[in-house]
């Protein structure tokens, strides 16, 4: 009887998901305003940011789950890099390699940020064991199609999801301000600004450092 109980206990331990303190969705803008070079800057910049030592350590320590969603107009959002468990430096390196080689899905459509949020929300169903859920949205324009981002805030609040944003400023429309007012939500949510796509790699690194190194003691 003891041996059967021990075997059952070991079986449960082997199949139970490991601890995960952070589930992070990287939501990348591939709308029509983003040209081929700008898309490459985003993917190469994300890959480099993930390889940053501070980010590597934070993701590994939290046994984070990370995924990437490409998004553009209504009904055009796709999870192109599946949820990936981060436990070691090698896991981060493999994820970064996959992201920098992730082929673009769409090229000539509008900007539906609200629907990007919905796609990210749905993806969290695959990682219910993660304690903290964060959507990292980057983009170069306001939402001009589909669901209004603020309409998703009640559900995001109910499911305790934080939305942070990186505004890629390319004109004088104050996208940073728009993201503050209409997109971000959650405890400690923030917007960072890139001065054009050339500044994106540096700012996405700073952004990932900030959102991945949140004190574990502050978690709900």
Rosetta blueprint (number, residue, H / E / L):
1 X L
2 X H
3 X H
4 X H
5 X H
6 X H
7 X H
8 X H
9 X H
10 X H
11 X H
12 X H
13 X H
14 X H
15 X H
16 X L
17 X L
18 X L
19 X L
20 X E
21 X E
22 X E
23 X E
24 X E
25 X E
26 X E
27 X E
28 X E
29 X E
30 X L
31 X L
32 X L
33 X L
34 X L
35 X L
36 X H
37 X H
38 X H
39 X H
40 X H
41 X H
42 X H
43 X H
44 X H
45 X H
46 X H
47 X H
48 X H
49 X H
50 X H
51 X L
52 X L
53 X H
54 X H
55 X H
56 X H
57 X H
58 X H
59 X H
60 X H
61 X H
62 X L
63 X L
64 X L
65 X E
66 X E
67 X E
68 X E
69 X E
70 X E
71 X E
72 X L
73 X L
74 X L
75 X L
76 X L
77 X E
78 X E
79 X E
80 X E
81 X E
82 X E
83 X E
84 X E
85 X E
86 X L
87 X L
88 X L
89 X H
90 X H
91 X H
92 X H
93 X H
94 X H
95 X H
96 X H
97 X H
98 X H
99 X H
100 X H
101 X L
102 X L
103 X L
104 X L
105 X L
106 X L
107 X L
108 X L
109 X L
110 X L
111 X L
112 X L
113 X H
114 X H
115 X H
116 X H
117 X H
118 X H
119 X H
120 X H
121 X H
122 X H
123 X H
124 X H
125 X H
126 X H
127 X H
128 X L
129 X L
130 X E
131 X E
132 X E
133 X E
134 X E
135 X E
136 X E
137 X E
138 X E
139 X E
140 X L
141 X L
142 X L
143 X L
144 X L
145 X L
146 X L
147 X L
148 X L
149 X H
150 X H
151 X H
152 X H
153 X H
154 X H
155 X H
156 X H
157 X H
158 X H
159 X L
160 X L
161 X E
162 X E
163 X E
164 X E
165 X E
166 X E
167 X E
168 X E
169 X E
170 X L
171 X L
172 X L
173 X L
174 X L
175 X H
176 X H
177 X H
178 X H
179 X H
180 X H
181 X H
182 X H
183 X L
184 X L
185 X E
186 X L
187 X L
188 X L
189 X L
190 X L
191 X E
192 X E
193 X E
194 X E
195 X E
196 X L
197 X H
198 X H
199 X H
200 X H
201 X H
202 X H
203 X H
204 X H
205 X H
206 X H
207 X H
208 X H
209 X H
210 X H
211 X H
212 X H
213 X L
214 X L
215 X L
216 X H
217 X H
218 X H
219 X L
220 X L
